[in-house]
Amino acid sequence: MSTADRARDALARLVDASATERVLISTAALVLSVLIGAVLVLVAGRMTTCTVGEAVYYFGTGFCYDPVVVFDRLFLGALGDPFSGGWSPNGQFAVTLRESTLLLFTGLSVALAFRAGIFNIGTQGQMVVGALATALGVLWASSLVSGALGTVVLIPFGLFVGAVFGGLYGAVPGLLKAYADANEVITTIMLNFIATGIALYLVSGVFKDPESAANQTVPLPEFAQFPALLFGAQQDFSIVALGFGLLAVVALYYVLEHTAFGYDVRTSGVQPEAAEYGGVDAKRTVVASLTLSGALGGIAGAMYVMMVLGTFQTGIPAYGFDGITVSILAGNNPLGVGVAALLFGVLKSGTTVVQFATDVPPQLVGVLRGLIILFVAMPEFFRLLARGLPGTGSKPEAVATDGGAAGDRGGEADE
Amino acid sequence: MSDAPADRADADTAPGDDDAGFLEGYTTRALVGGVTVAAVVALLLAGLLFPDSLAGTLADALTSRNTLAAALRLSVPIAFAALGGIFAEKSGVINIGLEGLLIISAFSAIYVADVTGGVWIGFAGGVAASTLLAALFAVVTIGFRADQIIAGLAVWLIALGLAPFASQVIYGSPNTPTVATSPSINVPVLADLPFFGALFSASPSVYLLFAAVFGSWYVFERTAFGRWIRASGENPKALDTAGVSVTRVRYAAVLISGVLAGMGGAALSLDLGQFTGNGPTMVNGKGFIAIVAYLFGNYNPVGAFLSTMLFAGLDAVQTVLQLQGIGIPRQLIRITPFVVVIIVLALVGRTRLPEAAGEHYETEE
């Protein structure tokens, strides 16, 4: 059985789980990860030192970190503390929406590839390439136009540049997979390292802003950046960008579900042999879906440059890897990505609040990301849990419906 | 490294695989090996003729004893992880989380060594941490039938967050303080040989690696357990019929992969005396390079070691070149191993995975 077959096999299993069950599993995975995160915070609180006054006490034992405070800050803090008054449209909530906007694109990027049976772990690298191209392209074009007209022209132009370069970079593993049979998981991870290395080389050399100590390009003029309408001015958030993101969600949903290309993608993802038999050009579908996936990653990079930083700087945060979590959490459904991106935006934005309010290291969210992926990947675990619980009438049915798909070898008969 | 192709050819024929995909892979491998050797020989000749040219500098770098020493040192974590990957994947479980196992063991080794003051206790601590994480991976993929690729990815991401998190909690920084390192072992007389002397004057972890390569080869070629692992990956049903539990063999193989990767990660950090956890951490993709190394080595421990030496040798040469101030920018030289991995993967192309790799096996009762 080839890698591709296996990937599709796994996908078939994921897709076959009913929608309700998927929502239940994702929620359970999230809750369980938060619980384990709480234990981790407690354990970490035992391993570090603090004064008696700072410590909190649970079960008669003192801990340096308080998980209740951590998760209160993580979730309520990210929403700008809606229950304690003084909520401001320019507060932390705007940061949450900003993070969600970027995660929408990286999440959609991963989801699209997943639907075609491809694990695109290279969204991060495609985002870096798109971001750098946008920063340089828009900088060049901004000398030609200015003012409000400049904004109207430059933003679509910047998104286009980001999409093209991200798409080209995504096409590389696509071509390698289609024509050289190189495993995309490995190639995309390698291409992430390569993108970061080349970006560092270019930005610390030829394209470096001579006025800055950091490795960054010359900042874009104000009119070449997303305008802050209504709210988010101080938090580098633009509702226009979020609008683009929601549009992308709907558009990708439509493309996947209602177009011939979407049909090709979905069938190659679920039933590759049937797709080929039905006349789908498998190689072309692989290249096309990875290119489109890369383009979405590139747009995320363009957004990051034109909305958040206003320049390209090395060390782009791991939105691409978070996109994997978002997509897996959403069951690779574009509409689900909308919800999961908001949820993960809360986690990302809450991290900074936690950092301000407590001494807990921000890498905690990185651990949560891994745990969420792990739990979503093992629906079997939750089915067992559900089977163990008394009085859950609807559960056994869900298990049986999926039994055939999960077992793959007459699981129905075994049950 | 000039005798690599002959060894690799031996390594390739040893497992006795016999399908069309294998023959295809064999010729590309031979081609890649042949081209590499031809290039090296041409370079050495050119260097001999024109000692002052770029070729001369490169030839010096290649024949330098320091290069071999550096290549051996750099290959330790990659080769250990690759051996671990072979055990897991041959048994039918694709362990893409090797990177995570390296990260967690690299940190734990330093932490335990720092607390206890013993380098070898630290080493054991690193191996234990990696084995625990591998056990979690085994339970998730074998026990709960999770998708192996996604679960492996999760293992990587968990370790990528957990190690710097723990370092930050304990030491207040993602980088640990330095601990004592163990001195290198010198074999008298042999250590004074030119070039090959580096083989006999190395850190203990290098000798441990030699032992592990031989041990893994022995297990696969000469023991019943090795045959079970292979059967569990190629034809689990036959193994089941023969009365051996596929589940147990797979658990054992994944745990062994944890032990081996743990040795690699612990050796990596303990040889330097520090764990650095910024960005992609000090492991920086070595676990993924290990996967390519064993694919290129056709799941043979010796083959995996030789292809690791190829990657590590390249890395070592680039370090020497950097020190000599050749006009290639540092940032670009640094990405060469990753580029080479892609090229190798593109050339080797279809690697023949064990028949049942990635599939869950359902015992029929």
HADDOCK unambig.tbl for C-alpha pairs under 7 A between the chains (distance, minus, plus):
assign (segid A and resid 1 and name CA) (segid B and resid 355 and name CA) 5.74 0.50 0.50
assign (segid A and resid 1 and name CA) (segid B and resid 356 and name CA) 6.73 0.50 0.50
assign (segid A and resid 6 and name CA) (segid B and resid 358 and name CA) 6.33 0.50 0.50
assign (segid A and resid 10 and name CA) (segid B and resid 147 and name CA) 6.11 0.50 0.50
assign (segid A and resid 44 and name CA) (segid B and resid 169 and name CA) 6.41 0.50 0.50
assign (segid A and resid 47 and name CA) (segid B and resid 170 and name CA) 6.44 0.50 0.50
assign (segid A and resid 48 and name CA) (segid B and resid 169 and name CA) 5.82 0.50 0.50
assign (segid A and resid 48 and name CA) (segid B and resid 170 and name CA) 5.65 0.50 0.50
assign (segid A and resid 176 and name CA) (segid B and resid 346 and name CA) 6.42 0.50 0.50
assign (segid A and resid 180 and name CA) (segid B and resid 346 and name CA) 5.33 0.50 0.50
assign (segid A and resid 180 and name CA) (segid B and resid 349 and name CA) 5.28 0.50 0.50
assign (segid A and resid 181 and name CA) (segid B and resid 349 and name CA) 5.08 0.50 0.50
assign (segid A and resid 181 and name CA) (segid B and resid 350 and name CA) 5.49 0.50 0.50
assign (segid A and resid 182 and name CA) (segid B and resid 345 and name CA) 5.69 0.50 0.50
assign (segid A and resid 182 and name CA) (segid B and resid 346 and name CA) 5.41 0.50 0.50
assign (segid A and resid 182 and name CA) (segid B and resid 349 and name CA) 5.24 0.50 0.50
assign (segid A and resid 182 and name CA) (segid B and resid 350 and name CA) 6.81 0.50 0.50
assign (segid A and resid 186 and name CA) (segid B and resid 288 and name CA) 6.86 0.50 0.50
assign (segid A and resid 187 and name CA) (segid B and resid 342 and name CA) 5.96 0.50 0.50
assign (segid A and resid 190 and name CA) (segid B and resid 338 and name CA) 5.44 0.50 0.50
assign (segid A and resid 194 and name CA) (segid B and resid 335 and name CA) 5.71 0.50 0.50
assign (segid A and resid 194 and name CA) (segid B and resid 338 and name CA) 6.68 0.50 0.50
assign (segid A and resid 197 and name CA) (segid B and resid 331 and name CA) 5.85 0.50 0.50
assign (segid A and resid 197 and name CA) (segid B and resid 332 and name CA) 6.57 0.50 0.50
assign (segid A and resid 197 and name CA) (segid B and resid 335 and name CA) 6.17 0.50 0.50
assign (segid A and resid 198 and name CA) (segid B and resid 332 and name CA) 6.53 0.50 0.50
assign (segid A and resid 200 and name CA) (segid B and resid 331 and name CA) 6.89 0.50 0.50
assign (segid A and resid 201 and name CA) (segid B and resid 331 and name CA) 5.41 0.50 0.50
assign (segid A and resid 201 and name CA) (segid B and resid 332 and name CA) 6.69 0.50 0.50
assign (segid A and resid 361 and name CA) (segid B and resid 165 and name CA) 5.96 0.50 0.50
assign (segid A and resid 361 and name CA) (segid B and resid 168 and name CA) 6.29 0.50 0.50
assign (segid A and resid 361 and name CA) (segid B and resid 169 and name CA) 6.79 0.50 0.50
assign (segid A and resid 363 and name CA) (segid B and resid 161 and name CA) 5.32 0.50 0.50
assign (segid A and resid 363 and name CA) (segid B and resid 164 and name CA) 6.77 0.50 0.50
assign (segid A and resid 363 and name CA) (segid B and resid 165 and name CA) 5.14 0.50 0.50
assign (segid A and resid 364 and name CA) (segid B and resid 161 and name CA) 6.58 0.50 0.50
assign (segid A and resid 364 and name CA) (segid B and resid 165 and name CA) 6.31 0.50 0.50
assign (segid A and resid 366 and name CA) (segid B and resid 157 and name CA) 6.95 0.50 0.50
assign (segid A and resid 366 and name CA) (segid B and resid 158 and name CA) 6.87 0.50 0.50
assign (segid A and resid 366 and name CA) (segid B and resid 161 and name CA) 4.56 0.50 0.50
assign (segid A and resid 367 and name CA) (segid B and resid 157 and name CA) 6.85 0.50 0.50
assign (segid A and resid 367 and name CA) (segid B and resid 158 and name CA) 4.75 0.50 0.50
assign (segid A and resid 367 and name CA) (segid B and resid 161 and name CA) 4.64 0.50 0.50
assign (segid A and resid 367 and name CA) (segid B and resid 162 and name CA) 5.68 0.50 0.50
assign (segid A and resid 370 and name CA) (segid B and resid 154 and name CA) 4.62 0.50 0.50
assign (segid A and resid 370 and name CA) (segid B and resid 155 and name CA) 6.79 0.50 0.50
assign (segid A and resid 370 and name CA) (segid B and resid 157 and name CA) 4.78 0.50 0.50
assign (segid A and resid 370 and name CA) (segid B and resid 158 and name CA) 4.45 0.50 0.50
assign (segid A and resid 371 and name CA) (segid B and resid 154 and name CA) 6.64 0.50 0.50
assign (segid A and resid 371 and name CA) (segid B and resid 158 and name CA) 6.45 0.50 0.50
assign (segid A and resid 373 and name CA) (segid B and resid 154 and name CA) 5.61 0.50 0.50
assign (segid A and resid 374 and name CA) (segid B and resid 151 and name CA) 5.37 0.50 0.50
assign (segid A and resid 374 and name CA) (segid B and resid 154 and name CA) 5.19 0.50 0.50
assign (segid A and resid 377 and name CA) (segid B and resid 146 and name CA) 5.24 0.50 0.50
assign (segid A and resid 377 and name CA) (segid B and resid 147 and name CA) 6.12 0.50 0.50
assign (segid A and resid 377 and name CA) (segid B and resid 150 and name CA) 6.37 0.50 0.50
assign (segid A and resid 377 and name CA) (segid B and resid 151 and name CA) 6.36 0.50 0.50
assign (segid A and resid 378 and name CA) (segid B and resid 140 and name CA) 6.72 0.50 0.50
assign (segid A and resid 378 and name CA) (segid B and resid 144 and name CA) 6.03 0.50 0.50
assign (segid A and resid 378 and name CA) (segid B and resid 145 and name CA) 6.64 0.50 0.50
assign (segid A and resid 378 and name CA) (segid B and resid 146 and name CA) 4.46 0.50 0.50
assign (segid A and resid 380 and name CA) (segid B and resid 144 and name CA) 5.40 0.50 0.50
assign (segid A and resid 380 and name CA) (segid B and resid 145 and name CA) 6.74 0.50 0.50
assign (segid A and resid 381 and name CA) (segid B and resid 144 and name CA) 5.73 0.50 0.50
